Amino acid sequence: MAVLHFDKNELGNLEYSLRREMLSTNRAGGYMSTTIVCCNTRKYHGLMVCPRNDEDENNYVLLSSVDETVVQHDQSFNLAIHRFPGVYEPRGHKYITDFTYTPSPAITYRVGGVILKKELLWIHARTQLLIRYTLLDARSKTLLRLRPFLAFRDRHTVGRANLFADGHSYPVPGGVKNRLYEGFPWLHMQLNVPHEFVAAPDWYYNFEYAEEIERGYPGHEDLLTTGYFETEIAKGQSIVFSCSIEEADPLALEKTFEEELARRSDKNDFISCLRHSARQFIVRHGDKTEAVAGYPWFGRWGRDTFIALPGITLAQDDARTCREVIDTMVAQMKDGLFPNMGDAYNSVDAPLWFFWTLQAFEPYAGGAKKIWAAYKEPIKAILEAYRNGTNPYVRVDDNALVWASHPRYAMTWMDAVGADGPVTGRDGYQVEINALWYNAVCYALELARKGRDKAFVARWQEMPEKIKASFLDRFWYPKEEFLADYVDENGQNTYIRPNQIIACSLPYGMLNDSMKLCVIEKVRRHLLTPKGLRTLSPRNPLYKGHYGGDQATRDKAYHQGTVWPWLLEHYVRANFDMQGAAFLPEAKDILRNFEEDISVSGIASINEIYDGDPPHHPRGAVSQAWSVGAVLRIERMIEEFETKK
């Protein structure tokens, strides 16, 4: 059976099909996302979700959906499916015979003797969606009616009927343009064939988004339709519908579709699907190249960028994109910190992951001397910022360890914050932060020595030994032989968490082999699952094995047992470092554990998180950059060790 092909029985089962979501991006900030039967179940779903302009970092749902209706002998068959309170109406999913994802999402409908194929295609580097309808079979005259539903609102909200929306349609070649509100771009909807557009503005009420209701958010929306397109379609004919923020040439739509489709890669196996998914996280606009943390609701996060970047670029030898993202981030540095989300410089670890990313990038950059020549200034700025305590919430103490604390924010990657403050409060010396700090200082010294920067070496050369001595003294828990998660004024916090594995996986580490083996075994016994590492041992009374409910409930579970795939990269790296090729069978098992995931939740991708308890249901964002990046890095590690055998 073809990869990412779903048949009539699967598609007709809404419990099955509505849990599977497809995603397509234009690599310029916009995306299309919905379920495989084109029923929106989230406020984030839509056929055109994009920024309002090049400077806008947020996304807005402009085109929510398009209803297709087949008309024969004065009988109408609506192929769409929508959820309203207590009912699905219409129920067009019953006409779907199959869905395929490659080379682009395609759905085939059968209504009596009519067989209609729909192909959806986002145009790269443009904000344009093309939908091609091909009538594969028909026994009599057939009309195709297309009714767009417009939202024009922030993707994090839901819209309601109002008196301010402009429902007027303005003619353009081959169609119409609409703009519901000032400040938004015009939406041009055009066909490549003669047709009639029937202007009939009307609100449709209470579209229901089940996933939002399940997550504790408002889940009902009103959408405006400004009219519908109607045209005759003959057997064997293709009609292309274009939705774009710029006017298109109707006569060129079919050619544009074919040329763009020819550039698409085939997603014909597990790894090719993940490589395709990895490329979808990269966004280019203007002189910036950035990495989206996850779809459908995350934007650019500094921490996620550096953790994910080696996997989503270098694991497929895309050094150019890796450099572009690094340079974009460096240009946004301030006081030795990178922006984490938007303009918030509240991540203690993003600058330290920057060093780790440079280490991965070095072989592609021409070696250490070139890395130092290109990045010595940000490297020095970061280290001095930590050492001098430039940021009021981050400092290096006399013991050479990094202390980080904030009254309102959680500054590490365990960053859920509830009404009472951080859920996973880790103020103090955090284990992975100081492991990353040691790695950063050692790597900077390596680069400086090769770059013959004697002044830098003289200032920093004694620091590694101080960090190591203090780290081992404060973090090693000899009673049970593992690393404390953090240390504060009250001493060690000895909750068994996965952060300690990072101290075993970095290029420069402070633990001896015996210590590493103890940490790896502790992580294996308490935290390892087929989908990643738990964030807390199930034996801890604070452990939450299920991630669900409203935001407050979910936040309490986010880092209290929930499984994160990105941590597996460090678990696998640590084991390969200790066992070499002997770890290959287990590494291959870990990789195989994700093969089914590309068809379970986010099509062709991997989720952000999973339940801590079996069967480890996928949760969170349906496509997460550092999850995909980690699995691709594991695949690359397996390749490397197989060649060494």
C-alpha positions as CSV (number, residue, x, y, z in Angstrom):
1,M,0.0,0.0,0.0
2,A,1.2,3.5,-0.8
3,V,2.6,5.6,2.0
4,L,0.0,8.1,3.3
5,H,-2.8,6.7,1.3
6,F,-6.2,6.3,3.1
7,D,-9.1,4.4,1.7
8,K,-12.9,4.8,1.8
9,N,-13.4,2.8,5.0
10,E,-10.8,4.9,6.9
11,L,-12.0,8.2,5.5
12,G,-15.7,7.4,6.2
13,N,-14.9,6.7,9.9
14,L,-14.8,10.2,11.4
15,E,-13.3,9.0,14.6
16,Y,-10.4,8.0,12.5
17,S,-10.2,10.6,9.8
18,L,-10.8,13.7,11.9
19,R,-7.7,12.9,14.0
20,R,-5.5,13.0,11.0
21,E,-4.3,16.4,9.9
22,M,-2.5,17.6,6.8
23,L,-0.2,20.6,6.5
24,S,1.3,22.4,3.5
25,T,3.4,25.6,3.8
26,N,4.6,28.1,1.3
27,R,8.0,28.5,3.0
28,A,7.2,32.2,3.4
29,G,5.2,32.1,6.6
30,G,1.8,30.9,5.3
31,Y,0.2,27.5,5.5
32,M,-2.8,25.3,4.7
33,S,-4.0,22.9,7.4
34,T,-7.1,20.8,7.9
35,T,-8.1,17.2,8.4
36,I,-7.7,14.6,5.6
37,V,-11.5,15.0,4.9
38,C,-11.2,18.8,4.8
39,C,-13.4,19.3,8.0
40,N,-11.8,21.9,10.2
41,T,-11.6,20.8,13.8
42,R,-9.3,23.7,15.1
43,K,-9.4,27.4,14.9
44,Y,-6.0,27.1,13.4
45,H,-7.2,25.2,10.4
46,G,-7.8,26.9,7.1
47,L,-7.0,26.7,3.4
48,M,-5.1,30.1,3.6
49,V,-3.5,31.0,6.8
50,C,-0.8,33.7,6.4
51,P,0.7,37.0,7.7
52,R,-0.9,40.2,6.7
53,N,2.4,41.6,5.3
54,D,6.2,40.8,5.3
55,E,6.7,42.5,8.7
56,D,3.9,40.6,10.4
57,E,5.1,37.6,12.5
58,N,1.5,36.4,13.3
59,N,-0.8,34.4,11.0
60,Y,-4.4,35.0,10.1
61,V,-7.0,32.7,8.7
62,L,-8.3,34.3,5.6
63,L,-9.9,31.4,3.6
64,S,-11.3,28.9,6.0
65,S,-12.7,26.4,3.6
66,V,-14.3,25.9,0.2
67,D,-17.5,23.9,-0.3
68,E,-17.7,21.9,-3.5
69,T,-21.1,20.9,-4.9
70,V,-21.7,18.6,-7.9
71,V,-24.9,19.3,-9.7
72,Q,-26.5,16.8,-12.1
73,H,-30.1,16.6,-13.4
74,D,-30.9,19.5,-11.0
75,Q,-29.8,17.4,-8.0
76,S,-27.0,18.9,-5.8
77,F,-24.4,16.9,-3.9
78,N,-22.3,18.9,-1.4
79,L,-19.0,17.2,-1.0
80,A,-18.0,19.3,2.1
81,I,-18.2,18.4,5.7
82,H,-18.6,20.8,8.6
83,R,-19.3,20.3,12.3
84,F,-22.1,22.2,13.9
85,P,-23.4,21.7,17.5
86,G,-24.7,18.1,17.6
87,V,-24.5,17.4,13.9
88,Y,-22.2,17.2,10.8
89,E,-23.7,19.0,7.9
90,P,-23.2,18.4,5.0
91,R,-21.7,14.9,5.2
92,G,-19.6,14.9,2.1
93,H,-17.1,12.6,3.6
94,K,-19.4,9.7,2.6
95,Y,-18.5,10.4,-1.1
96,I,-14.7,10.2,-0.5
97,T,-13.1,7.1,-2.0
98,D,-9.4,7.8,-1.2
99,F,-6.9,10.4,0.0
100,T,-3.2,10.5,-1.0
101,Y,-0.6,12.9,0.3
102,T,2.1,12.7,-2.4
103,P,3.2,14.6,-4.4
104,S,0.5,17.0,-3.0
105,P,-2.7,16.3,-1.0
106,A,-5.4,14.8,-3.3
107,I,-8.9,13.6,-2.5
108,T,-11.2,11.6,-4.8
109,Y,-15.0,11.8,-4.6
110,R,-17.6,9.5,-6.1
111,V,-21.2,10.6,-6.5
112,G,-23.1,8.0,-8.5
113,G,-21.4,8.0,-11.9
114,V,-19.4,11.2,-11.1
115,I,-15.8,10.8,-10.1
116,L,-14.1,14.0,-9.1
117,K,-10.5,14.5,-8.0
118,K,-9.4,17.4,-5.9
119,E,-5.7,18.4,-5.6
120,L,-4.5,21.1,-3.2
121,L,-1.2,22.9,-3.8
122,W,0.5,25.8,-2.0
123,I,2.8,27.8,-4.2
124,H,6.3,28.2,-2.7
125,A,7.5,31.7,-1.9
126,R,4.1,33.1,-2.7
127,T,0.9,33.4,-0.8
128,Q,-1.2,31.5,-3.3
129,L,-3.3,28.3,-3.0
130,L,-4.3,26.4,-6.1
131,I,-7.0,23.7,-6.1
132,R,-7.3,21.6,-9.2
133,Y,-10.6,19.8,-9.8
134,T,-10.5,17.0,-12.5
135,L,-13.7,15.3,-13.6
136,L,-12.4,11.7,-14.1
137,D,-15.8,10.3,-15.1
138,A,-19.4,11.5,-15.6
139,R,-22.3,10.2,-17.6
140,S,-24.2,13.4,-18.2
141,K,-23.8,17.2,-18.0
142,T,-22.1,18.2,-14.7
143,L,-21.9,21.6,-12.9
144,L,-19.3,22.4,-10.3
145,R,-20.2,25.0,-7.7
146,L,-17.5,26.4,-5.3
147,R,-18.5,28.4,-2.2
148,P,-15.6,29.9,-0.3
149,F,-16.0,30.6,3.5
150,L,-14.0,33.6,4.8
151,A,-12.8,34.3,8.3
152,F,-10.2,37.2,8.2
153,R,-9.1,36.9,11.8
154,D,-6.2,36.1,14.0
155,R,-5.5,32.3,14.0
156,H,-5.5,32.3,17.8
157,T,-9.1,33.6,18.0
158,V,-12.5,32.7,16.6
159,G,-14.7,35.1,14.6
160,R,-18.4,36.1,15.1
161,A,-20.9,37.6,12.8
162,N,-20.8,41.4,12.8
163,L,-21.9,44.5,11.0
164,F,-18.4,45.6,10.1
165,A,-17.4,42.9,7.7
166,D,-17.5,43.9,4.0
167,G,-19.3,41.2,2.2
168,H,-19.0,42.9,-1.2
169,S,-17.2,41.1,-4.0
170,Y,-15.1,43.2,-6.5
171,P,-14.5,41.9,-10.0
172,V,-11.0,40.9,-11.1
173,P,-10.1,38.9,-14.2
174,G,-11.4,35.4,-13.9
175,G,-13.1,36.0,-10.5
176,V,-13.5,38.4,-7.6
177,K,-11.5,39.9,-4.7
178,N,-12.7,40.3,-1.1
179,R,-11.4,42.0,2.0
180,L,-13.6,41.7,5.0
181,Y,-11.7,44.3,7.2
182,E,-9.3,47.2,6.7
183,G,-5.7,46.2,7.4
184,F,-5.9,42.9,5.8
185,P,-4.7,42.0,2.3
186,W,-7.2,41.5,-0.6
187,L,-8.1,37.9,-1.3
188,H,-8.2,37.2,-5.0
189,M,-10.3,34.2,-5.9
190,Q,-10.1,33.2,-9.6
191,L,-10.8,30.4,-12.0
192,N,-9.1,29.4,-15.2
193,V,-12.3,28.8,-17.1
194,P,-15.4,30.8,-17.9
195,H,-17.9,30.8,-15.1
196,E,-20.6,32.7,-13.2
197,F,-20.0,34.2,-9.8
198,V,-23.2,34.6,-7.9
199,A,-22.8,37.3,-5.3
200,A,-24.8,36.3,-2.2
201,P,-23.2,37.6,1.0
202,D,-24.4,35.5,4.0
203,W,-23.2,34.5,7.5
204,Y,-23.1,30.8,8.4
205,Y,-23.3,30.4,12.2
206,N,-21.7,28.1,14.8
207,F,-19.1,26.1,12.9
208,E,-17.8,23.9,15.7
209,Y,-14.1,23.1,16.3
210,A,-14.0,20.0,18.5
211,E,-10.3,20.1,19.2
212,E,-10.6,23.7,20.7
213,I,-13.5,22.6,22.9
214,E,-11.5,19.6,24.1
215,R,-8.6,22.0,24.9
216,G,-10.8,24.3,26.9
217,Y,-11.0,27.2,24.4
218,P,-14.0,28.8,22.6
219,G,-14.8,26.5,19.8
220,H,-17.6,28.1,17.7
221,E,-17.2,30.4,14.9
222,D,-19.3,32.3,12.3
223,L,-18.0,32.5,8.7
224,L,-19.0,34.8,5.9
225,T,-19.6,33.6,2.4
226,T,-19.7,36.3,-0.2
227,G,-21.2,34.1,-3.0
228,Y,-20.3,31.1,-5.1
229,F,-18.7,30.2,-8.4
230,E,-20.5,27.9,-10.8
231,T,-19.2,26.4,-14.1
232,E,-19.8,23.4,-16.3
233,I,-17.1,20.7,-16.1
234,A,-16.7,18.1,-18.8
235,K,-15.3,14.5,-18.4
236,G,-11.5,14.7,-18.5
237,Q,-11.4,18.4,-17.9
238,S,-9.5,20.1,-15.1
239,I,-10.5,23.4,-13.5
240,V,-8.1,25.3,-11.3
241,F,-9.3,27.6,-8.5
242,S,-6.7,30.1,-7.2
243,C,-6.8,32.0,-3.9
244,S,-4.1,34.5,-3.6
245,I,-3.3,37.9,-1.9
246,E,-2.1,39.0,-5.3
247,E,-4.0,39.0,-8.6
248,A,-3.1,36.0,-10.7
249,D,-3.3,35.4,-14.5
250,P,-6.3,33.0,-14.9
251,L,-4.9,31.7,-18.2
252,A,-1.7,30.7,-16.5
253,L,-3.2,28.8,-13.6
254,E,-3.0,25.3,-15.1
255,K,0.6,25.8,-16.2
256,T,1.5,27.2,-12.8
257,F,-0.1,24.2,-11.1
258,E,1.8,21.7,-13.3
259,E,5.2,23.5,-12.9
260,E,4.8,23.7,-9.2
261,L,3.7,20.1,-8.9
262,A,6.7,18.9,-10.8
263,R,9.0,20.5,-8.2
264,R,7.4,18.5,-5.4
265,S,9.3,15.7,-3.9
266,D,7.7,12.3,-3.5
267,K,6.9,11.4,0.1
268,N,7.2,7.6,-0.5
269,D,8.7,6.4,2.8
270,F,9.2,7.3,6.4
271,I,12.4,9.3,6.0
272,S,11.4,11.1,2.9
273,C,8.2,12.2,4.7
274,L,10.3,13.6,7.6
275,R,12.7,15.4,5.3
276,H,9.8,17.0,3.6
277,S,8.3,18.0,7.0
278,A,11.7,19.4,8.0
279,R,11.7,21.7,5.1
280,Q,8.3,23.1,6.0
281,F,9.6,24.6,9.2
282,I,11.9,26.9,7.3
283,V,10.5,30.4,6.5
284,R,12.1,33.0,4.3
285,H,10.8,36.5,4.2
286,G,12.9,39.5,3.1
287,D,16.5,39.0,4.4
288,K,15.4,36.7,7.2
289,T,15.5,33.0,7.3
290,E,13.8,31.5,10.4
291,A,12.6,28.2,11.8
292,V,9.0,27.8,12.9
293,A,8.9,25.8,16.2
294,G,5.8,23.9,15.3
295,Y,2.4,23.9,13.5
296,P,-0.3,25.0,13.7
297,W,0.2,27.5,16.6
298,F,3.9,28.1,17.3
299,G,6.0,30.8,15.7
300,R,9.7,31.3,15.8
301,W,11.3,30.4,19.2
302,G,15.0,31.0,19.8
303,R,15.5,27.9,21.9
304,D,13.6,25.6,19.6
305,T,15.5,27.0,16.6
306,F,18.9,26.0,17.8
307,I,17.8,22.6,19.2
308,A,16.0,21.7,16.0
309,L,18.3,23.3,13.4
310,P,21.0,20.6,13.0
311,G,18.2,18.0,12.4
312,I,16.0,20.0,10.1
313,T,18.8,21.2,7.9
314,L,22.2,19.4,8.4
315,A,20.6,16.0,8.6
316,Q,19.8,16.5,4.9
317,D,23.1,18.4,4.2
318,D,21.4,21.8,3.8
319,A,24.3,23.9,5.1
320,R,23.1,27.0,3.3
321,T,19.8,27.2,5.2
322,C,21.5,26.3,8.5
323,R,23.9,29.3,8.0
324,E,21.1,31.6,7.0
325,V,19.1,30.8,10.1
326,I,22.1,31.2,12.4
327,D,22.9,34.5,10.9
328,T,19.3,35.7,11.2
329,M,19.4,34.8,14.9
330,V,22.7,36.4,15.5
331,A,21.4,39.7,14.0
332,Q,18.7,39.7,16.6
333,M,21.0,39.2,19.6
334,K,20.7,41.6,22.5
335,D,22.8,41.7,25.7
336,G,24.1,38.2,24.9
337,L,20.7,36.7,24.6
338,F,18.5,35.6,21.7
339,P,14.8,36.3,21.4
340,N,12.9,33.3,22.5
341,M,9.3,34.1,21.4
342,G,8.7,37.3,19.6
343,D,10.7,40.0,21.4
344,A,11.0,38.1,24.8
345,Y,14.6,37.6,25.8
346,N,13.7,35.2,28.6
347,S,15.5,32.0,27.7
348,V,18.7,31.2,29.6
349,D,19.6,28.3,27.4
350,A,19.0,29.6,23.8
351,P,22.5,31.2,23.7
352,L,24.1,28.0,25.0
353,W,22.3,25.8,22.4
354,F,23.8,28.3,19.8
355,F,27.2,26.8,20.6
356,W,25.9,23.3,20.2
357,T,24.5,24.2,16.8
358,L,27.8,25.7,15.7
359,Q,29.5,22.5,16.7
360,A,27.2,20.6,14.4
361,F,27.7,23.2,11.6
362,E,31.5,23.3,11.8
363,P,32.2,20.4,9.4
364,Y,30.0,22.2,6.8
365,A,31.5,25.6,7.4
366,G,35.1,24.7,6.6
367,G,36.4,24.0,10.1
368,A,37.0,25.7,13.4
369,K,39.0,28.6,12.0
370,K,36.2,29.7,9.8
371,I,33.6,29.3,12.6
372,W,35.7,31.5,14.8
373,A,36.2,34.1,12.1
374,A,32.5,34.3,11.3
375,Y,31.1,34.1,14.9
376,K,33.7,35.1,17.4
377,E,32.0,38.4,18.2
378,P,28.6,36.8,19.2
379,I,30.5,34.0,21.0
380,K,32.4,36.5,23.1
381,A,29.3,38.6,23.7
382,I,27.3,35.6,25.0
383,L,30.0,34.4,27.3
384,E,30.8,37.8,28.7
385,A,27.0,38.4,29.2
386,Y,26.8,35.3,31.4
387,R,30.0,36.0,33.2
388,N,29.2,39.6,34.0
389,G,25.6,39.1,34.8
390,T,24.4,41.6,32.2
391,N,20.9,40.1,32.4
392,P,19.4,40.6,35.8
393,Y,18.0,37.1,35.9
394,V,21.1,35.2,34.7
395,R,24.5,35.3,36.3
396,V,27.7,33.3,36.8
397,D,28.6,32.9,40.4
398,D,32.0,32.7,42.0
399,N,31.8,28.9,41.7
400,A,31.7,29.4,37.9
401,L,28.2,27.9,37.6
402,V,25.2,29.6,35.9
403,W,22.4,30.7,38.2
404,A,19.1,31.5,36.5
405,S,15.8,32.7,38.2
406,H,12.9,34.9,37.4
407,P,9.9,35.8,39.5
408,R,7.3,35.3,36.7
409,Y,8.9,33.2,34.0
410,A,10.4,29.7,33.8
411,M,13.7,30.4,32.0
412,T,14.6,26.8,30.9
413,W,12.8,24.7,28.3
414,M,10.4,23.5,31.1
415,D,8.6,26.7,30.7
416,A,4.9,26.2,31.5
417,V,3.5,29.0,33.6
418,G,0.2,28.8,35.5
419,A,-1.8,31.3,37.4
420,D,0.5,30.8,40.4
421,G,3.7,31.1,38.5
422,P,6.0,28.5,36.8
423,V,4.6,25.0,37.0
424,T,8.0,23.4,37.0
425,G,10.0,25.9,39.1
426,R,13.7,25.2,38.6
427,D,15.2,28.5,39.9
428,G,18.9,28.1,40.7
429,Y,21.6,26.0,39.1
430,Q,19.9,23.8,36.4
431,V,21.7,20.7,35.3
432,E,21.4,21.0,31.5
433,I,22.1,24.8,31.6
434,N,25.4,24.2,33.3
435,A,26.3,21.2,31.1
436,L,25.6,23.5,28.1
437,W,27.6,26.3,29.8
438,Y,30.7,24.0,30.2
439,N,30.3,22.8,26.6
440,A,30.1,26.4,25.4
441,V,33.2,27.6,27.2
442,C,35.3,24.6,26.2
443,Y,34.2,24.9,22.5
444,A,34.9,28.7,22.5
445,L,38.4,28.0,23.9
446,E,39.0,25.4,21.2
447,L,38.0,27.8,18.5
448,A,40.0,30.7,20.0
449,R,43.1,28.5,20.2
450,K,42.8,27.6,16.5
451,G,42.1,31.2,15.7
452,R,45.1,32.3,17.8
453,D,43.1,34.7,20.0
454,K,45.5,34.7,22.9
455,A,43.7,37.3,24.9
456,F,40.4,35.3,24.9
457,V,42.3,32.1,25.8
458,A,44.0,33.9,28.7
459,R,40.7,35.2,30.1
460,W,38.8,31.9,29.9
461,Q,41.3,29.0,30.1
462,E,40.9,28.4,33.8
463,M,37.1,28.5,33.7
464,P,36.4,24.9,32.5
465,E,38.1,23.2,35.5
466,K,36.2,25.5,37.9
467,I,32.9,24.7,36.2
468,K,33.6,21.0,36.3
469,A,34.6,20.9,39.9
470,S,31.6,22.9,41.0
471,F,29.2,20.9,38.8
472,L,30.3,17.5,40.1
473,D,30.2,18.8,43.7
474,R,26.7,20.2,43.5
475,F,24.9,18.0,41.0
476,W,26.1,14.4,41.5
477,Y,23.8,12.5,43.9
478,P,26.0,9.7,45.2
479,K,23.2,7.9,47.1
480,E,21.5,6.9,43.9
481,E,24.2,7.8,41.4
482,F,22.6,10.3,39.1
483,L,22.5,14.0,38.6
484,A,20.2,16.4,40.5
485,D,17.8,18.3,38.2
486,Y,18.7,21.6,39.8
487,V,20.3,23.0,42.9
488,D,19.0,26.0,44.9
489,E,19.4,27.5,48.3
490,N,17.8,24.4,49.8
491,G,20.2,22.0,48.1
492,Q,19.6,19.4,45.4
493,N,16.3,18.7,43.7
494,T,16.6,14.9,43.0
495,Y,13.4,14.4,41.0
496,I,14.3,12.0,38.2
497,R,14.0,14.1,35.0
498,P,15.5,13.8,31.5
499,N,17.6,17.0,31.7
500,Q,20.5,15.1,33.1
501,I,20.9,13.1,29.8
502,I,22.1,16.3,28.1
503,A,25.2,16.2,30.4
504,C,26.0,12.9,28.8
505,S,25.5,13.8,25.2
506,L,27.3,17.1,24.6
507,P,30.7,17.1,22.8
508,Y,32.3,18.4,25.9
509,G,31.2,16.7,29.1
510,M,32.2,16.6,32.7
511,L,31.1,13.1,33.7
512,N,33.4,10.1,33.7
513,D,32.2,6.9,31.9
514,S,31.0,5.3,35.1
515,M,28.8,8.3,35.9
516,K,27.5,8.4,32.4
517,L,26.5,4.8,32.5
518,C,24.7,5.4,35.8
519,V,22.7,8.4,34.4
520,I,21.8,6.5,31.2
521,E,20.5,3.6,33.1
522,K,18.5,5.8,35.4
523,V,16.9,7.5,32.4
524,R,16.3,4.2,30.7
525,R,14.5,2.6,33.7
526,H,12.4,5.6,34.7
527,L,11.9,7.8,31.6
528,L,12.4,6.0,28.3
529,T,9.3,5.2,26.2
530,P,8.9,4.3,22.6
531,K,8.1,7.9,21.8
532,G,10.6,9.8,23.8
533,L,11.7,10.5,27.3
534,R,9.2,11.3,30.1
535,T,9.7,14.6,31.8
536,L,9.3,13.0,35.3
537,S,9.5,9.5,36.7
538,P,6.2,7.8,37.1
539,R,7.2,7.0,40.7
540,N,7.1,10.7,41.6
541,P,3.8,11.7,43.2
542,L,3.7,14.8,40.9
543,Y,3.7,12.6,37.8
544,K,1.0,13.2,35.2
545,G,0.6,10.4,32.7
546,H,-2.1,12.0,30.5
547,Y,-1.9,15.3,28.7
548,G,-5.3,16.8,28.1
549,G,-8.1,19.1,29.3
550,D,-8.1,22.9,29.6
551,Q,-4.9,24.9,29.5
552,A,-4.4,24.9,33.2
553,T,-4.7,21.1,33.4
554,R,-2.5,20.6,30.4
555,D,0.2,23.0,31.8
556,K,0.4,20.9,35.0
557,A,1.2,17.8,32.9
558,Y,3.4,19.5,30.2
559,H,6.7,18.8,32.0
560,Q,5.5,16.5,34.8
561,G,5.5,13.2,32.9
562,T,4.6,14.1,29.4
563,V,6.9,12.5,26.8
564,W,9.0,14.6,24.5
565,P,10.6,13.1,21.4
566,W,13.4,15.7,21.0
567,L,15.2,14.4,24.1
568,L,15.7,11.0,22.4
569,E,18.5,12.5,20.3
570,H,20.5,13.1,23.4
571,Y,19.7,9.6,24.8
572,V,20.8,8.0,21.6
573,R,23.9,10.1,21.3
574,A,25.0,9.3,24.8
575,N,24.5,5.6,24.2
576,F,26.4,5.6,21.0
577,D,29.2,7.5,22.7
578,M,29.4,4.7,25.3
579,Q,28.6,1.6,23.3
580,G,29.5,2.5,19.7
581,A,28.1,0.2,17.1
582,A,26.8,-2.2,19.7
583,F,23.9,0.3,20.3
584,L,22.8,0.0,16.7
585,P,20.0,-2.5,17.3
586,E,18.4,-0.4,20.0
587,A,18.8,2.8,18.0
588,K,17.1,1.2,15.0
589,D,14.2,0.1,17.3
590,I,13.8,3.7,18.5
591,L,13.7,4.9,14.9
592,R,11.1,2.3,13.9
593,N,8.9,3.3,16.8
594,F,8.0,6.5,14.9
595,E,7.3,5.0,11.5
596,E,3.6,4.7,12.2
597,D,3.4,8.2,13.5
598,I,3.5,9.8,10.1
599,S,0.0,8.5,9.5
600,V,-1.6,8.9,12.9
601,S,-1.8,12.6,13.8
602,G,0.1,15.1,11.8
603,I,0.4,13.5,8.3
604,A,4.1,13.0,7.3
605,S,5.4,14.6,10.5
606,I,5.9,14.0,14.3
607,N,3.9,15.5,17.1
608,E,5.3,17.8,19.8
609,I,4.6,15.5,22.7
610,Y,2.9,12.2,23.8
611,D,1.1,10.9,26.9
612,G,3.5,9.6,29.5
613,D,1.3,6.5,30.0
614,P,0.9,3.8,27.4
615,P,-0.3,3.7,24.7
616,H,1.4,7.2,24.5
617,H,-1.2,9.0,22.4
618,P,0.2,11.9,20.3
619,R,-0.6,15.3,21.8
620,G,0.3,19.0,21.3
621,A,1.3,20.5,18.0
622,V,0.9,18.0,15.2
623,S,4.2,18.9,13.5
624,Q,7.1,20.0,15.8
625,A,10.5,21.0,14.5
626,W,12.7,19.6,17.2
627,S,10.8,16.3,17.2
628,V,11.3,15.9,13.5
629,G,14.9,17.2,13.8
630,A,15.7,14.7,16.5
631,V,14.5,11.7,14.6
632,L,16.4,12.7,11.5
633,R,19.5,13.2,13.6
634,I,19.0,9.7,15.0
635,E,18.7,8.3,11.5
636,R,21.9,10.1,10.6
637,M,23.7,8.7,13.6
638,I,22.6,5.2,12.6
639,E,24.0,5.7,9.1
640,E,27.3,6.9,10.5
641,F,27.8,4.0,12.8
642,E,26.7,1.5,10.2
643,T,29.5,2.7,7.9
644,K,32.0,2.3,10.7
645,K,31.1,-1.4,11.2
